[in-house]
């Protein structure tokens, strides 16, 4: 039991001593840790200033046929109204269909008919909701 008491005393001494020394010293404002730095144009946090922050905006919806699906990059091309749209599918994309259950991009096949609710950031279209038919 004395070993445990000695260890706890040492631990408390280090914690209290280290805290007192750190609080007594003046602090300069340092850069945030790497975990808090956000890439250009992403999130609400700190950017390194190369590009202005661009918020995603509602890009409406498209109703069409799947021309191609790349499961590796989570991108698909959808033909609608005579145009082909390149759409990114995120892990957070909501899939809806006639049946209940979990769905993913792997449920989308070439030639499938679907409706996609989109958001847009810069020139990139992102699927927010996909209605499988």
RADA-V571120 format. One record per pair of residues at least 24 apart in sequence whose ideal C-beta (glycine too) atoms are under 7 Angstrom apart, sorted by the first residue. I is the first residue (numbers start at 1). J is the second residue. D is the distance in Angstrom with one decimal. If there is no record, write none. Layout:
i=I j=J d=D
i=I j=J d=D
This chain:
i=54 j=121 d=5.5
i=54 j=122 d=5.6
i=56 j=119 d=4.4
i=56 j=120 d=6.5
i=56 j=121 d=4.4
i=57 j=119 d=6.6
i=57 j=120 d=5.7
i=58 j=119 d=6.2
i=59 j=118 d=3.9
i=59 j=119 d=5.7
i=59 j=120 d=3.8
i=59 j=125 d=5.9
i=60 j=118 d=6.3
i=61 j=115 d=5.9
i=61 j=116 d=6.2
i=61 j=117 d=4.9
i=61 j=118 d=6.4
i=62 j=116 d=5.3
i=62 j=118 d=6.7
i=63 j=115 d=4.6
i=65 j=111 d=6.4
i=65 j=113 d=5.6
i=66 j=108 d=5.9
i=66 j=109 d=6.9
i=66 j=110 d=5.6
i=66 j=111 d=6.3
i=66 j=112 d=4.7
i=66 j=114 d=6.6
i=67 j=110 d=7.0
i=68 j=110 d=6.1
i=69 j=105 d=6.9
i=69 j=108 d=5.3
i=69 j=110 d=6.2
i=71 j=105 d=6.1
i=71 j=106 d=6.1
i=74 j=105 d=5.7
i=76 j=108 d=6.2
i=78 j=116 d=6.3
i=85 j=125 d=6.0
i=86 j=125 d=6.7
i=87 j=116 d=6.1
i=87 j=118 d=6.9
i=87 j=125 d=5.0
i=87 j=127 d=5.1
i=88 j=124 d=6.2
i=88 j=125 d=6.8
i=88 j=126 d=4.9
i=88 j=127 d=6.9
i=89 j=127 d=5.0
i=90 j=126 d=6.2
i=93 j=127 d=4.8
i=93 j=128 d=6.5
i=93 j=130 d=6.1
i=94 j=128 d=6.8
i=94 j=129 d=4.7
i=95 j=130 d=5.2
i=95 j=132 d=6.4
i=96 j=129 d=6.5
i=96 j=131 d=5.1
i=96 j=132 d=7.0
i=97 j=132 d=3.9
i=103 j=132 d=6.8
i=107 j=132 d=6.5
